[in-house]
Amino acid sequence: MHDVDARAAGGQCQFFWPPAGIALGAFMLLGWRASAGVWLGAIATHGLFITDEINLHAMMSLVLMASGSTAQAAMAAWFSGRWLGLGQFATPASEQRMLHLTPLRLATVMAVLFALASTVAASIGTASLVLSGEAQRSAAAQVWQTWWLGDLAGMLGIGPLLYFLVSYWRKNSFQRDPIAICLACLLAGAGVLAFAVSQQSYRLGQQAALETDLDELIALQDGLMHANMTQVVSLKALFEASDNVRLDEFQNFTAKLLAHNPLIRSMSWIPRVRASERTYFEQQIHQSGRPEFFIQERTADHKRMSAGLRSEYFPITYSMPLDSNTLVTGLDVSMDPVRWDAIEQARDGGTVVASAPVELLRTDESLPGVLIVAPVYRPGLPLSTIDQRRIAFAGVVVSAFSPNKQFSAIRRILNPNCQRRLNIEPPCRFNIEPGRVAEF
C-alpha cells in the first residue's frame, strides 16, 4: 500500500485482501519454508502500486511493508497451529484441543487470533508511509483501518479455505472432517463480511475526504474571484473620482493591478458614447495621440469596419496590457449579447457582476474567459432607482480572466493529496454563475 491517502488505501485493499489470505495459507501448508516466497510475493504485490519516482524512501517503505505482511502471515499461521492444531505449526496437544471445540467456537477463536495478527502489517505499513512523508498524519487512522480490515478479510476468507482444499487434494486425513468443512464455511463467510465492512469504511472515508477537498477547492476559487473583483472596484473608483482619466493614468494604475494579480488577462475602460457624441468622442481620442482610433465593429469573418448607426456605443477605449490588446481598442462590445447582458446587469443593479463564458478579445490567442464588470456613474447624480442609474451611467470597467489560467494557479496551491482525490486535469470549467453579485 504505497499511495498517500485513505482513498489509495481503500482502492488497494480491494486487491490486497486475496494475497493476505494466500500468504497465510502458504505458511499453514509449508511452515517456515514459505518465508522467502511470501516475502518476495509481498514485494511484487506492493511494488505494483508505486506510481511515483522510485527512490530510497519508496524502496524502504516497500521493504517494510513486505516484511510486515510476511510477519503477519507467519504469526497467524503460528496461532492456528499452536492454539487450534491446524497447519505445520500444530503440536499433539493443540490437535487434541481441537477435538473439544465446536465449529462455531473454533471459527470464533480463529477470527480473534487473525484480528490480532492482522494489526502487524497495517501498523508497520502505515507507520512507514507516515515516517517517509508519503502519507499525512491526519490520514493515518483511515489508512490503518482500511488496511487492517482488508487483510483480516483475506485471512479469514481465503487462508484456512486454501489450507483445507490443498490438504484434501493431498488426501491428508483430518480427525474431524465435519468440523473442518464447517470451519471453512464459517471463516469464508466471516471474510466476506469483513471485506464488506472494509469497503463501507473506505466509502465513508472517501466521501469525507472528497467533501473536505471540494471545500478547499471552492474556497480557493472564491478567493481568487474576490481578488479579481476587488481590483475592478479599485479601477471603478479611479474613474468615478475623475471626470477625465488620461490613457497614461489608466496604464500606470492598471499596470500595478496586473502586476499583483497575474491571473487577470486584461483590464479595460468602456465608456458609454451616445450617437450624438460619437464624432466629438473620436476627435478627442485622435487629439490625445491615437489617430488610428475609431468606433468599430467586426464582420462575420472578423474584419474591422466602422460601427453602424445606433443610439449608443460601448467602445473599448483603454485596455491593458497593450501588447495583446491594441487591435481590440475601439470595438463596440454592445454588439456581443453576452457582454451586453453583463453591462446591463451591472448598470441597472449598481453592482459588480460576472458575465457568462465568453471568448476573450485578444490579438495573440483565442481563450475562453469570464468578465468581471463594474458600472461607473457620473458623480453627483442620484442612484437610488434603476432609472436614475441609467441616466447617470457613464460606462464600465472590465477585468477579463481565463478559467484555465486560474485553474493552473489552483493546481499549484492545492496539496497533492487533494489533486489525486479530485483527479483534476485541464481543461478546467469553473461553474461561475452569470450575474453573481460581489458584496463590498
N, C-alpha and C positions, 0 to 999 in steps of 0.2 A: 504494500500500500504506500505508494510514493507521492501521490498528489498532496496538495497542501490544505485541503479543507474538508468539511464534513460531506460535501457533495461527492468528492472523489472517493472518500471512504465508503460511502453508500454504494456508489457505482462499482467499486472493486469488490465489495462484499458479495455482490451477485455472482462474481466469478470465483472468489477465493473460498467460498464455503465447500465446494467439492474437493479441492486439494487438501484442505484441513482434514476431511474425513479419510481421504486416500492415505495421507501420511500416517494417521492413527492406525488404519488397517495394516499398513506395511509393518509398523512396529509390533503390532499384535501377532502378525504371522512370522516375522523374521527376527524379532528381538533387536539387539544392538547392531546386528548386521545391516539393518536398514538405515543406519545413521547417515552414512555418506550419500546414499541415493536420495534420501529425503532432503538433506541439506542442499544438494545440487538442484533438485527439483524446485525447492523453495527459491533458490537464487534465480532460476529461469522464470518462474511464475511472477515473482515480484519485479524482475527486470523488464517484463513486458510493459510495465506502466511507467517507465522512466521516459518522460516526454521532453524534459529539459536537457540542457547540456550535461553530458556525463563528466563529473568532476570528482574530487576527493570526497566531498560531503555526500554526494549521491552514492558513491561506492560504499562508504562507511555505513550509510543508512541501509543499503541493500544487504550488506553482510549481517548487520544487527537484526534486521527483520527476518532474514532466513534462519539465523541462529535461534531467534525466539520461536519461530514456527516449528523448528526441529525439536527444541527442548519441550515445547508444549505437547507435541505428539508423543514423545517418549514418556513424559510424565503421565499422560492419560493412559497409555498402554501399560505402564508400570502399575498404576492404580487398578486397572482392570485385572491384571494378573494377581497382584498381592492381596487384593481385597475381595475379588469376585471369582478368581480361579479361571479366568479366560485369557488365552494367549500364551506367548512364550515366557512371560514373567510369572506364570502361575506356580504355586507351590502345592504340595499334597494337602496342607492344611487349608489353603484357600479353596481348593477343589471340593474338599469335604464341606466347607462352609456354604458353598453354592447350593448344595443339596437341600439345605434347610431354608432356602429363600424362595418365596413365590415369585412368579414372573413380574408382577407389579412392583414388589419391593425391590427386586433385582434391578429393574429399569429405573426406579426412583434413586437408588443408591448410585447407579452409574451416571445418571443425569447430574446429581450433585457433584460427583467427582470430576466429571467433564467440565462442569461450570467453573470449578476451581482451577482446573488445568488450563482452560482457555483464556484465563486472565494473563497468562505469561506472554503470549505473542502480542496481545493487544497492548499490554503495558510497555514492553520493550519497543515495539514498533512506534507507538505514539510518542514515547519519550525521545526516540531517535529523530523523529521528524521535528519535534519542538526544539530540541537542542541544536539541530543543524540549521534552524531557521526556515525550514521548508513548510512548517505549519504554524499558525498563530496560536498563542496560548489560549485565546478565547475559544478556539475551535477544538481544543484537545479533548474535552469531555465528550463531545459529539463523535469525534473520530474514534475514541476508545470504545464507546458504547456500541457503535455500529460494527467495529472490527470484532469485538468480543461476541456479539450476537451472531455474526456471520460464521465465525469459527466454531462456536458452540453448535450451530445448526448443522454444520458439516460433520462434526464428530459424532453427534447423535444420530443423524440420518444416514450416514454413509459408512463410518468406521466399523462399527460392530456388524452391520449387514454385510460388508465386504469380507470381514473375517469369517462369518458363518458360511457364506457362499463358497469361499475358497476351501474352507475346511471340509464341507460336504463334497466338493468336487474332488478333493484328495481322499475322500472316503475315510476321514478321521472319525472315530467314534465319539459320541457325546454320551455322558452318563444320563442326561435328561433331555432327550430330543424335544419334547413339547415345550420345555422351558426355553430352549434356545430359539425355537420358532416364534414363541410369543414375545420373547425379549427383543428379537429383531424387528418385529412389527411395532411394538411399543416405542422403541427408540427411533424407528423411521418416522413414526407419527410425531414424536417429540421434536425431531429435527425439522420437519416441515413447519410445525408450529413456531419454533424458534426463528426459522427463516422468515416467516410471515411477520413476526414481531419486529425483526430487524429491518424489514422493508418499510413497515409503518413508521418506525423510528427515523429511518432515513428520509422518508417523505415529509414528515413533520419538521425535521431539522432543515431540510432543503427549502421548505416553504418559508420558514422563519428567516433563513439566510437571504433568500431572494427578496423578501419584503424589506429587510434592512438595506440591501444593496440598491433596491429601487428608490427607497427614501433618500439614499445618498446621491444617486444619480439626479433625482428631481431637485434636490437642494442645490447641487452644483449648477444645473441648468438654470434654475431660478436666480441664483446668484449672478451668473454671467448676464442673464437677461436684465436684471435690475441694474447692473453696471452700465449696460448699453443705454437704458432709459435715463439713468442719471446724467449721463453725458449729453444726451439730447436735450434734457431740461436745461442744462448749463448753456447750450448753444441758443436755445429759445430765449433765455434771459438776456443774452447779448443783443439780440435783435429787438427785443421789447424795450431795452434801455436806450436805444439809439434810433434816431429817425433815418440815419443813413450809414450803414455799416459798409466800409470800403472793402474791396477784394483783398488787399493786403492784411487788413484787420481780421477778416474771416480766415485767411490762410494761416496767420500766426496763431489764432485761437484754436482752430481745429487741428493744427499740427501737434499741439500739446496733447489734445484729447486722443488723437490717433496713436501717439507715442505711448500713452498709458494703457491703451486698450487695442492691441494689435488684431483682435478678432473682428473689429469693425472694418468692413471693406471700403466704405466711403461715407462722407457726410456732405450734405447739400443744403443750400438755401433755395427755396422755390417760392417766389413771390406770386401774389395774385395780380394779374395785369388785365384791366378791363380793355375792351376793344377800342374805346376812345383814347386810352393811354398808350396803346401799343407803339405808335410812331415815336412819341416822346421818350418812352422807356428804351427803345432800341437806340435812339440817338444818345441818350445818357450813357449807355454801355459803350458805344463807339467812342465817345469823348473821354471815357476813362482809360482808353488804351486797348480796347478789343474791337477793332473794326470788323472782324470776321463774324461777330455775334449777330444772330437773328433768331426770332422765334420760329421754330421749325417743327415739322412732323415727319414721320417716316412712312414710306410706301410699303406695300406688302413684301417687296424684295429688299427692304431695309435701306433704301436710298433716301437721302435727306432732301426735303423740299420745304419751301416757305409754308407756314401754317395757314390754313384756310380761314375764312371769316367765321367768327363765332363771338359770343358775348364776352367771354373772358378766357384768359390763358394762364397756364401754370408752368412757365419755362424753368428748367434747371439753370439758374443764373450763376451760382457759385458751387463748386464741387471740389472736394479733396479726397484722395491725393490727385495732383494734377496729371501725373504720368499715365494714369489709366482712365481718366475721365474727361479728357479735353474734348473729345468728339461728341460727347453727350450733352454738353452745355448748350442751352437754347431749346432743347427738346421739350415740347409741351406734354407733360405726363398726364394731363387730364384726359387724354385720348385712350389711356390704358384703363379698362374697367376696374381692375384690382387696385391700382394706385389711386384712382379717383374715389373709390369706395372708402379707402383708408383716410384720404383727405377730408371727405365729407364727415366721417365719424369723428375725426379729431376736431374739425371746425365746429360742428354742432354740439359736441359734448364738452369741449374745452379741456380735453384730457389727452394724455399720451396714449396712443394705440399701436397695436401690432397689425400689420397687414396679413392677408392671406399669402401663401407662397407665390413668388414672382421670379421672373428671370432678371437677374441684375443687369443693369445697363452699363457695361464696361467695354473698353476697347480691346483689352488684351485677352479676355477669355469670357465664356458664357457660363454663368453659375446660377443654380437655384438659390434663392435667398428669401429673406424676410425684411420688411422695412419697419422701423420704429418711427412714427410720425407724431410731431408735436405742433400744435397750432400757434401762430404768432398773431397777436392783435395790436391794432394801433393804440398807443397809450392814451389814457384819459377818457375813454369811451366806456359806457356801461356794458356789462357782460352777463347780466342776470338771466336773460332769456335766450332762446335759440335765435330769434330774430335779431336781437341786439348783437349776438356773437357773429352772425352772418354779415351784419353791417360793418362791424369793426374788424373783420377778418382781413389780415394783410398777407398771409401766406403760411408756409410750413417749413420747418427744418426737419430733415430726414437723415436717419442713420441706417445704413444697409449692412447686413451681415449675412454670411453664409452658414447655414447649419452644419455643413460638412467641416468647415474650419472650426466651428465651436465644438463639434464632436471630437475632432482631433485633440483640442485642448482638454476636454473632459477625459479622454483616454489617458492623457499624461498625468492627470490629477488622481483618477481612480486607482485604488490599490489593485495589484494583480489578481488577488482572490476574487474581488468584485467583478473584474473583467472576465475571469474564467466562468464565474457563475452565470453572468448575464450573456456571455458569448456574443459581445457586441462587435460587429465588424462594419466597416464603411461599405456603401454609403449609409449615412445616418439620416433618418427622417424624424425631426422633432415635431411633436404634437403641440404646436403653438396655436392657441385659439385666436382667430382673427378678431380684431377689435378689443382685445383684452386691455382693460384699463390699468394704468400704472398709478398707484396711490403715492402722493408726495405731500 
